[in-house]
């Protein structure tokens, strides 16, 4: 309900919502600050115009709210006061008989609990995700339907509205009434938590903006009346009379709340239950409020919204790094200003491939939108705002890294060499207990490992000299490393990084294995020309041959 509340409550969100920028100001010179402010301000104007005038949402509410809050924060940091009117392009020509107020947004349970204190007669309703309208009835007959606009003046939607069966053309009683509500796209058993809003608002807004609303679509638009500004004095009376007038949903989806637990219950219930419309939160309303003639097009103190948790967040890129895997694959990583998403703190995210990073051209200072894939894995969505200063980022040359590079910890090879060690000790390798990435990093930093198999000859004295490695941990680590000598020949070969061989039998002899050529490998089931060439290249590689000789020297079975 009242889709426009996302910008109206932005100032309150700034005051109440903690984020990574709440306590610190950017260390920018004056000219750079002006550039950042102008860029973000223009971006918000573009989003506002698209959302309110063309009914097209270019970004999610989460991204918009965070961006609006960030702009206000920067303005306070640099004493750059300015008054925005996000709705100015949505203003129509028809005056609302009673202003549409909008709503302030309560960011969390603490804010909701504070708002409920010392308030009586509070009711809760689902915040229907549609387009707000004013309906004017005279002597029971529908006279006019006005779009939300800027809250004071909107567009005349009466011709199209008369085609919508959900809007009564005549009431059972010959009364004068001004109603405020939401036109929504009808859905069957819609569960917001799993399906999201599915562009429901944009669909309705786009249809209503047309000069000729198709009859088949008019039937798919519903109406939820959420207020009767000039109606009875109490919410109970208003809901009962609205139901008698034919607006049944108003009573069905309104419940009294006395404390935070009641609000939590209905918010969770509507978020996870089948409903006939999309929602993006709940609305709390006092039963008693000022006379309708005193209403203004700004958030009142007698109504507020509590939105559902954001499925998306935005963060500033602090640094772009590159992770090089065991096979030489380069994965760009974005180091982010820490941000919370679904009770998780996210500060690092993968871009997947070097080509994708090059296409997106993400630099430090850019602001990006992120979400959770499968509710667990941080995922990059899109660039929200680009930094005005494009800091140079040096990416690794993909020609320098491949399946046979970085067998030693030399400069530039740190990432791939560590990935080789992690593979060697992992479940698909030697499956060494108590040995993980942190162990290898500690051994490398202590200078105990510079080649892939240096750890085979470590002794207690060498481990004892490593800072942060206690006697018990050293003994456990040494036992695990030494037990690796007892692993099978097949495990050792796979631990070195032999390309996948499917169901092929590797045998028990290194010499017999390296004697196979490309043609021999292609004769094995499931191995094609490319894989056969990879296997041959691996077994012929000088570094791999050197590793086999080291294993032979320490007596590993199969390498003698």
Long-range contacts (C-beta under 8 A, 24 or more apart in sequence): 1-125, 1-126, 1-127, 1-128, 1-129, 1-130, 1-132, 1-181, 1-182, 1-224, 1-226, 1-283, 1-305, 2-100, 2-102, 2-103, 2-127, 2-132, 2-148, 2-182, 2-283, 2-305, 3-129, 3-130, 3-131, 3-132, 3-148, 3-201, 4-52, 4-87, 4-102, 4-132, 4-148, 4-151, 5-102, 5-103, 5-104, 5-105, 5-299, 5-305, 6-61, 6-64, 6-65, 6-105, 7-48, 7-64, 7-68, 7-86, 7-87, 8-102, 8-103, 8-104, 8-298, 8-299, 9-102, 9-103, 9-104, 9-105, 9-299, 9-305, 10-65, 10-68, 10-69, 10-72, 11-72, 12-104, 12-105, 12-299, 13-65, 13-68, 13-69, 13-105, 13-107, 14-68, 14-69, 14-72, 14-73, 16-106, 16-107, 16-108, 16-111, 17-69, 17-107, 17-108, 19-66, 19-69, 19-339, 20-315, 20-316, 20-337, 20-338, 20-339, 21-70, 21-73, 21-337, 22-73, 25-73, 25-74, 25-77, 25-78, 26-74, 26-77, 28-78, 30-78, 32-388, 32-389, 33-74, 33-77, 33-78, 33-80, 34-78, 34-80, 35-388, 35-389, 36-74, 36-387, 36-388, 37-71, 37-74, 37-75, 37-78, 37-80, 39-385, 39-386, 39-388, 40-67, 40-70, 40-71, 40-74, 40-385, 41-71, 41-82, 41-84, 43-67, 43-384, 43-385, 44-68, 44-71, 44-84, 44-86, 45-84, 45-86, 48-86, 48-87, 48-89, 49-89, 52-86, 52-87, 52-89, 52-90, 53-89, 53-90, 55-131, 55-201, 55-202, 55-205, 55-206, 55-209, 56-202, 57-199, 57-201, 57-202, 59-369, 59-384, 60-310, 60-311, 60-312, 60-369, 61-280, 61-307, 61-310, 62-310, 62-311, 62-312, 62-313, 62-314, 62-369, 63-312, 63-314, 63-369, 63-384, 65-105, 65-310, 66-313, 66-314, 67-314, 67-367, 67-384, 67-385, 70-314, 70-367, 85-150, 87-149, 87-150, 87-151, 88-150, 90-148, 90-149, 90-150, 90-154, 91-149, 91-150, 91-152, 91-153, 91-154, 92-146, 92-147, 92-149, 92-150, 92-153, 92-154, 92-155, 92-156, 93-153, 93-155, 93-156, 94-144, 94-146, 94-149, 94-153, 94-154, 94-155, 94-156, 95-152, 95-153, 96-134, 96-146, 96-149, 96-151, 96-152, 96-153, 96-154, 97-134, 97-136, 97-178, 98-134, 98-178, 98-180, 98-229, 98-230, 98-292, 98-293, 98-295, 99-151, 99-152, 99-295, 99-296, 99-297, 100-132, 100-134, 100-148, 100-149, 100-151, 100-154, 100-180, 100-297, 101-151, 101-295, 101-296, 101-297, 101-298, 101-299, 101-300, 101-303, 102-151, 102-297, 102-298, 102-299, 103-283, 103-299, 103-303, 103-304, 103-305, 104-299, 104-304, 104-305, 105-304, 105-305, 105-306, 105-307, 106-284, 106-304, 106-305, 106-306, 109-260, 109-264, 112-260, 112-263, 112-284, 112-304, 112-306, 113-260, 115-284, 115-304, 116-257, 116-258, 116-259, 116-260, 116-263, 116-284, 119-286, 120-286, 120-287, 121-234, 121-235, 121-256, 121-286, 121-287, 121-288, 122-256, 122-257, 122-258, 122-284, 122-285, 122-286, 122-287, 123-235, 123-239, 123-254, 123-255, 123-256, 123-257, 123-284, 123-285, 123-286, 123-287, 124-254, 124-255, 124-256, 124-257, 124-262, 124-263, 124-266, 124-267, 124-282, 124-283, 124-284, 124-285, 125-226, 125-253, 125-254, 125-282, 125-283, 125-285, 126-253, 126-270, 126-275, 126-277, 126-279, 126-281, 126-282, 126-283, 127-279, 127-280, 127-281, 127-282, 127-283, 127-305, 127-307, 128-182, 128-184, 128-224, 128-226, 128-277, 128-278, 128-279, 129-184, 129-197, 129-200, 129-201, 129-277, 129-278, 129-279, 129-280, 130-182, 130-183, 130-184, 130-185, 130-200, 130-201, 130-204, 130-224, 130-277, 130-278, 131-182, 131-183, 131-201, 131-204, 131-205, 131-208, 132-180, 132-181, 132-182, 133-157, 133-161, 133-180, 133-181, 133-182, 133-183, 134-178, 134-179, 134-180, 135-161, 135-167, 135-177, 135-178, 135-179, 135-180, 135-181, 135-225, 136-177, 136-178, 137-171, 137-175, 137-176, 137-177, 137-178, 137-179, 138-176, 139-174, 139-175, 139-176, 140-170, 140-171, 140-172, 140-173, 140-174, 140-175, 141-169, 141-170, 141-171, 142-167, 142-168, 142-169, 142-170, 147-208, 150-297, 151-296, 151-297, 151-298, 152-297, 155-209, 157-208, 159-211, 159-213, 160-207, 160-208, 160-210, 160-212, 160-213, 160-218, 161-208, 163-213, 163-215, 163-218, 164-213, 164-218, 164-219, 164-221, 164-223, 165-218, 165-219, 166-221, 166-222, 166-223, 167-223, 168-245, 168-246, 171-245, 171-246, 172-244, 172-245, 172-246, 173-245, 177-228, 177-230, 177-231, 177-245, 178-228, 178-229, 178-230, 178-292, 179-225, 179-227, 179-228, 179-242, 179-247, 180-225, 180-226, 180-227, 180-228, 180-229, 181-223, 181-224, 181-225, 181-226, 181-227, 181-247, 182-223, 182-224, 182-226, 183-208, 183-221, 183-222, 183-223, 184-221, 184-222, 184-223, 184-224, 184-277, 184-278, 185-220, 185-221, 185-222, 185-277, 185-278, 186-220, 186-221, 186-222, 186-276, 186-277, 187-275, 187-276, 187-277, 187-278, 188-276, 189-274, 189-275, 190-274, 190-275, 190-276, 190-277, 190-278, 191-272, 191-273, 191-274, 191-275, 192-270, 192-271, 192-272, 192-275, 192-278, 192-279, 192-280, 192-308, 193-271, 193-272, 193-308, 196-278, 196-311, 197-278, 197-280, 198-278, 200-277, 200-278, 201-278, 222-249, 222-276, 222-277, 223-247, 223-249, 224-249, 224-250, 224-253, 224-277, 225-249, 225-250, 226-250, 226-283, 227-285, 229-292, 229-295, 230-292, 233-288, 234-287, 234-288, 235-285, 235-286, 235-287, 236-287, 257-284, 263-306, 267-306, 267-308, 271-308, 279-308, 280-307, 280-308, 281-305, 281-306, 281-307, 281-308, 282-306, 309-342, 310-341, 311-342, 311-371, 311-372, 312-341, 312-369, 312-370, 312-371, 312-381, 313-339, 313-340, 313-341, 313-346, 313-369, 313-370, 313-371, 314-339, 314-367, 314-368, 314-369, 314-370, 314-384, 315-339, 315-346, 315-347, 315-367, 315-368, 315-370, 316-365, 316-366, 316-367, 317-362, 317-363, 317-364, 317-365, 317-366, 317-367, 317-368, 318-364, 319-364, 320-357, 320-362, 320-363, 320-364, 320-393, 322-354, 322-395, 322-396, 322-415, 323-350, 323-415, 324-396, 324-401, 324-406, 324-413, 324-415, 324-416, 324-419, 325-415, 325-416, 325-419, 326-416, 326-419, 326-420, 326-422, 326-423, 326-497, 327-402, 327-403, 327-497, 328-398, 328-401, 328-402, 328-403, 328-405, 328-406, 328-416, 329-353, 329-401, 330-354, 330-395, 330-396, 330-398, 330-401, 332-356, 332-357, 332-362, 332-395, 334-362, 334-368, 334-380, 336-368, 336-370, 339-370, 341-370, 341-371, 341-372, 341-378, 342-372, 342-375, 344-372, 344-378, 346-370, 346-378, 348-378, 349-378, 349-379, 349-380, 350-378, 350-380, 351-380, 354-395, 354-396, 354-398, 357-395, 358-395, 363-387, 363-390, 363-391, 363-393, 364-391, 364-393, 365-389, 365-391, 403-497, 403-499, 403-534, 403-537, 403-538, 404-537, 404-538, 404-541, 404-543, 404-544, 407-451, 407-452, 407-543, 407-544, 407-547, 408-450, 408-451, 408-452, 409-444, 409-449, 409-450, 409-451, 414-444, 417-444, 417-452, 418-444, 420-452, 420-497, 421-449, 421-452, 423-495, 423-497, 424-452, 424-495, 424-496, 424-497, 425-495, 428-494, 429-491, 429-494, 429-495, 430-484, 430-487, 430-491, 430-492, 430-495, 431-491, 432-480, 432-481, 432-483, 432-484, 433-480, 434-473, 434-476, 434-477, 434-480, 435-477, 435-480, 435-481, 439-477, 442-466, 442-468, 442-469, 452-496, 452-547, 453-547, 453-550, 453-551, 455-481, 456-481, 456-484, 456-485, 456-550, 456-554, 457-554, 485-554, 485-555, 485-556, 488-557, 489-556, 489-557, 489-558, 489-559, 492-551, 492-556, 492-558, 492-559, 493-558, 496-544, 496-547, 497-538, 498-535, 498-538, 498-539, 499-531, 499-534, 499-535, 499-538, 500-531, 501-527, 501-535, 502-526, 502-527, 508-557, 508-558, 509-558, 510-548, 510-551, 510-552, 510-558, 510-559, 513-539, 514-539, 514-540, 514-545, 514-548
